[in-house]
């Protein structure tokens, strides 16, 4: 799922993990009654 790519010598993996974490947390919050 996570592809290691360097854009401007900056890894995109941390950004992908950050968005994925926010996405999962958002879903958990939305699923709460």
HTML snippet that shows the backbone in 3Dmol.js (N, CA, C, O; Angstrom):
<script src="https://3Dmol.org/build/3Dmol-min.js"></script>
<div id="view" style="width:600px;height:400px;position:relative"></div>
<script>
const pdb = `
ATOM      1  N   UNK A   1       0.845  -1.203   0.000  1.00  0.00           N
ATOM      2  CA  UNK A   1       0.000   0.000   0.000  1.00  0.00           C
ATOM      3  C   UNK A   1       0.873   1.243   0.000  1.00  0.00           C
ATOM      4  O   UNK A   1       0.639   2.187  -0.754  1.00  0.00           O
ATOM      5  N   UNK A   2       1.893   1.225   0.869  1.00  0.00           N
ATOM      6  CA  UNK A   2       2.772   2.385   0.958  1.00  0.00           C
ATOM      7  C   UNK A   2       3.930   2.241  -0.018  1.00  0.00           C
ATOM      8  O   UNK A   2       4.697   1.281   0.053  1.00  0.00           O
ATOM      9  N   UNK A   3       4.050   3.198  -0.925  1.00  0.00           N
ATOM     10  CA  UNK A   3       5.145   3.151  -1.884  1.00  0.00           C
ATOM     11  C   UNK A   3       6.196   4.183  -1.494  1.00  0.00           C
ATOM     12  O   UNK A   3       5.883   5.350  -1.260  1.00  0.00           O
ATOM     13  N   UNK A   4       7.446   3.735  -1.427  1.00  0.00           N
ATOM     14  CA  UNK A   4       8.525   4.643  -1.050  1.00  0.00           C
ATOM     15  C   UNK A   4       8.953   5.459  -2.269  1.00  0.00           C
ATOM     16  O   UNK A   4       9.547   4.930  -3.209  1.00  0.00           O
ATOM     17  N   UNK A   5       8.645   6.745  -2.237  1.00  0.00           N
ATOM     18  CA  UNK A   5       9.033   7.625  -3.349  1.00  0.00           C
ATOM     19  C   UNK A   5       9.678   8.878  -2.775  1.00  0.00           C
ATOM     20  O   UNK A   5       9.252   9.391  -1.740  1.00  0.00           O
ATOM     21  N   UNK A   6      10.693   9.357  -3.448  1.00  0.00           N
ATOM     22  CA  UNK A   6      11.367  10.559  -2.983  1.00  0.00           C
ATOM     23  C   UNK A   6      11.071  11.713  -3.920  1.00  0.00           C
ATOM     24  O   UNK A   6      11.492  11.705  -5.077  1.00  0.00           O
ATOM     25  N   UNK A   7      10.339  12.716  -3.419  1.00  0.00           N
ATOM     26  CA  UNK A   7      10.055  13.899  -4.228  1.00  0.00           C
ATOM     27  C   UNK A   7      10.871  15.049  -3.650  1.00  0.00           C
ATOM     28  O   UNK A   7      10.601  15.507  -2.540  1.00  0.00           O
ATOM     29  N   UNK A   8      11.861  15.513  -4.391  1.00  0.00           N
ATOM     30  CA  UNK A   8      12.716  16.575  -3.869  1.00  0.00           C
ATOM     31  C   UNK A   8      13.516  16.039  -2.699  1.00  0.00           C
ATOM     32  O   UNK A   8      13.770  16.768  -1.740  1.00  0.00           O
ATOM     33  N   UNK A   9      13.919  14.773  -2.759  1.00  0.00           N
ATOM     34  CA  UNK A   9      14.708  14.124  -1.710  1.00  0.00           C
ATOM     35  C   UNK A   9      13.933  14.096  -0.393  1.00  0.00           C
ATOM     36  O   UNK A   9      14.533  14.000   0.677  1.00  0.00           O
ATOM     37  N   UNK A  10      12.614  14.179  -0.467  1.00  0.00           N
ATOM     38  CA  UNK A  10      11.796  14.095   0.752  1.00  0.00           C
ATOM     39  C   UNK A  10      10.882  12.884   0.648  1.00  0.00           C
ATOM     40  O   UNK A  10      10.144  12.753  -0.329  1.00  0.00           O
ATOM     41  N   UNK A  11      10.918  11.997   1.635  1.00  0.00           N
ATOM     42  CA  UNK A  11      10.107  10.769   1.602  1.00  0.00           C
ATOM     43  C   UNK A  11       8.627  11.078   1.728  1.00  0.00           C
ATOM     44  O   UNK A  11       8.225  11.944   2.505  1.00  0.00           O
ATOM     45  N   UNK A  12       7.815  10.356   0.949  1.00  0.00           N
ATOM     46  CA  UNK A  12       6.370  10.578   0.973  1.00  0.00           C
ATOM     47  C   UNK A  12       5.701   9.608   1.946  1.00  0.00           C
ATOM     48  O   UNK A  12       4.518   9.745   2.260  1.00  0.00           O
ATOM     49  N   UNK A  13       6.466   8.635   2.415  1.00  0.00           N
ATOM     50  CA  UNK A  13       5.887   7.611   3.299  1.00  0.00           C
ATOM     51  C   UNK A  13       5.293   8.215   4.571  1.00  0.00           C
ATOM     52  O   UNK A  13       4.160   7.879   4.915  1.00  0.00           O
ATOM     53  N   UNK A  14       6.006   9.093   5.287  1.00  0.00           N
ATOM     54  CA  UNK A  14       5.436   9.681   6.512  1.00  0.00           C
ATOM     55  C   UNK A  14       4.120  10.407   6.236  1.00  0.00           C
ATOM     56  O   UNK A  14       3.193  10.346   7.043  1.00  0.00           O
ATOM     57  N   UNK A  15       4.042  11.091   5.097  1.00  0.00           N
ATOM     58  CA  UNK A  15       2.810  11.807   4.749  1.00  0.00           C
ATOM     59  C   UNK A  15       1.682  10.803   4.508  1.00  0.00           C
ATOM     60  O   UNK A  15       0.549  11.027   4.934  1.00  0.00           O
ATOM     61  N   UNK A  16       1.988   9.707   3.831  1.00  0.00           N
ATOM     62  CA  UNK A  16       0.963   8.695   3.561  1.00  0.00           C
ATOM     63  C   UNK A  16       0.461   8.093   4.866  1.00  0.00           C
ATOM     64  O   UNK A  16      -0.742   7.912   5.054  1.00  0.00           O
ATOM     65  N   UNK A  17       1.399   7.782   5.772  1.00  0.00           N
ATOM     66  CA  UNK A  17       1.016   7.204   7.059  1.00  0.00           C
ATOM     67  C   UNK A  17       0.175   8.201   7.846  1.00  0.00           C
ATOM     68  O   UNK A  17      -0.792   7.821   8.506  1.00  0.00           O
ATOM     69  N   UNK A  18       0.546   9.480   7.775  1.00  0.00           N
ATOM     70  CA  UNK A  18      -0.188  10.509   8.509  1.00  0.00           C
ATOM     71  C   UNK A  18      -1.628  10.597   8.007  1.00  0.00           C
ATOM     72  O   UNK A  18      -2.566  10.629   8.803  1.00  0.00           O
ATOM     73  N   UNK A  19      -1.800  10.636   6.682  1.00  0.00           N
ATOM     74  CA  UNK A  19      -3.152  10.720   6.118  1.00  0.00           C
ATOM     75  C   UNK A  19      -3.948   9.463   6.444  1.00  0.00           C
ATOM     76  O   UNK A  19      -5.139   9.540   6.744  1.00  0.00           O
ATOM     77  N   UNK A  20      -3.288   8.300   6.386  1.00  0.00           N
ATOM     78  CA  UNK A  20      -3.981   7.047   6.678  1.00  0.00           C
ATOM     79  C   UNK A  20      -4.439   7.030   8.128  1.00  0.00           C
ATOM     80  O   UNK A  20      -5.546   6.582   8.430  1.00  0.00           O
ATOM     81  N   UNK A  21      -3.582   7.522   9.032  1.00  0.00           N
ATOM     82  CA  UNK A  21      -3.950   7.564  10.451  1.00  0.00           C
ATOM     83  C   UNK A  21      -5.136   8.486  10.668  1.00  0.00           C
ATOM     84  O   UNK A  21      -6.079   8.139  11.379  1.00  0.00           O
ATOM     85  N   UNK A  22      -5.087   9.674  10.046  1.00  0.00           N
ATOM     86  CA  UNK A  22      -6.195  10.627  10.190  1.00  0.00           C
ATOM     87  C   UNK A  22      -7.478  10.025   9.623  1.00  0.00           C
ATOM     88  O   UNK A  22      -8.559  10.216  10.180  1.00  0.00           O
ATOM     89  N   UNK A  23      -7.352   9.296   8.507  1.00  0.00           N
ATOM     90  CA  UNK A  23      -8.521   8.684   7.876  1.00  0.00           C
ATOM     91  C   UNK A  23      -9.144   7.640   8.800  1.00  0.00           C
ATOM     92  O   UNK A  23     -10.361   7.613   8.985  1.00  0.00           O
ATOM     93  N   UNK A  24      -8.298   6.777   9.381  1.00  0.00           N
ATOM     94  CA  UNK A  24      -8.805   5.725  10.271  1.00  0.00           C
ATOM     95  C   UNK A  24      -9.426   6.337  11.518  1.00  0.00           C
ATOM     96  O   UNK A  24     -10.496   5.907  11.948  1.00  0.00           O
ATOM     97  N   UNK A  25      -8.771   7.333  12.104  1.00  0.00           N
ATOM     98  CA  UNK A  25      -9.291   7.986  13.309  1.00  0.00           C
ATOM     99  C   UNK A  25     -10.623   8.665  12.991  1.00  0.00           C
ATOM    100  O   UNK A  25     -11.559   8.619  13.789  1.00  0.00           O
ATOM    101  N   UNK A  26     -10.699   9.295  11.817  1.00  0.00           N
ATOM    102  CA  UNK A  26     -11.937   9.968  11.423  1.00  0.00           C
ATOM    103  C   UNK A  26     -13.077   8.972  11.295  1.00  0.00           C
ATOM    104  O   UNK A  26     -14.201   9.251  11.712  1.00  0.00           O
ATOM    105  N   UNK A  27     -12.788   7.802  10.713  1.00  0.00           N
ATOM    106  CA  UNK A  27     -13.834   6.786  10.563  1.00  0.00           C
ATOM    107  C   UNK A  27     -14.307   6.290  11.925  1.00  0.00           C
ATOM    108  O   UNK A  27     -15.503   6.086  12.134  1.00  0.00           O
ATOM    109  N   UNK A  28     -13.367   6.095  12.855  1.00  0.00           N
ATOM    110  CA  UNK A  28     -13.735   5.612  14.191  1.00  0.00           C
ATOM    111  C   UNK A  28     -14.630   6.641  14.880  1.00  0.00           C
ATOM    112  O   UNK A  28     -15.611   6.280  15.530  1.00  0.00           O
ATOM    113  N   UNK A  29     -14.291   7.908  14.736  1.00  0.00           N
ATOM    114  CA  UNK A  29     -15.088   8.950  15.373  1.00  0.00           C
ATOM    115  C   UNK A  29     -16.478   9.022  14.743  1.00  0.00           C
ATOM    116  O   UNK A  29     -17.470   9.230  15.441  1.00  0.00           O
ATOM    117  N   UNK A  30     -16.546   8.848  13.414  1.00  0.00           N
ATOM    118  CA  UNK A  30     -17.843   8.917  12.728  1.00  0.00           C
ATOM    119  C   UNK A  30     -18.702   7.704  13.078  1.00  0.00           C
ATOM    120  O   UNK A  30     -19.929   7.793  13.107  1.00  0.00           O
ATOM    121  N   UNK A  31     -18.041   6.549  13.347  1.00  0.00           N
ATOM    122  CA  UNK A  31     -18.798   5.330  13.636  1.00  0.00           C
ATOM    123  C   UNK A  31     -19.356   5.335  15.056  1.00  0.00           C
ATOM    124  O   UNK A  31     -20.232   4.530  15.372  1.00  0.00           O
ATOM    125  N   UNK A  32     -18.864   6.229  15.919  1.00  0.00           N
ATOM    126  CA  UNK A  32     -19.363   6.265  17.292  1.00  0.00           C
ATOM    127  C   UNK A  32     -20.798   6.788  17.301  1.00  0.00           C
ATOM    128  O   UNK A  32     -21.116   7.737  16.584  1.00  0.00           O
ATOM    129  N   UNK A  33     -21.656   6.183  18.099  1.00  0.00           N
ATOM    130  CA  UNK A  33     -23.064   6.591  18.173  1.00  0.00           C
ATOM    131  C   UNK A  33     -23.225   7.939  18.883  1.00  0.00           C
ATOM    132  O   UNK A  33     -24.345   8.429  19.031  1.00  0.00           O
TER     133      UNK A  33
END
`;
const viewer = $3Dmol.createViewer("view");
viewer.addModel(pdb, "pdb");
viewer.setStyle({}, {cartoon: {color: "spectrum"}});
viewer.zoomTo();
viewer.render();
</script>
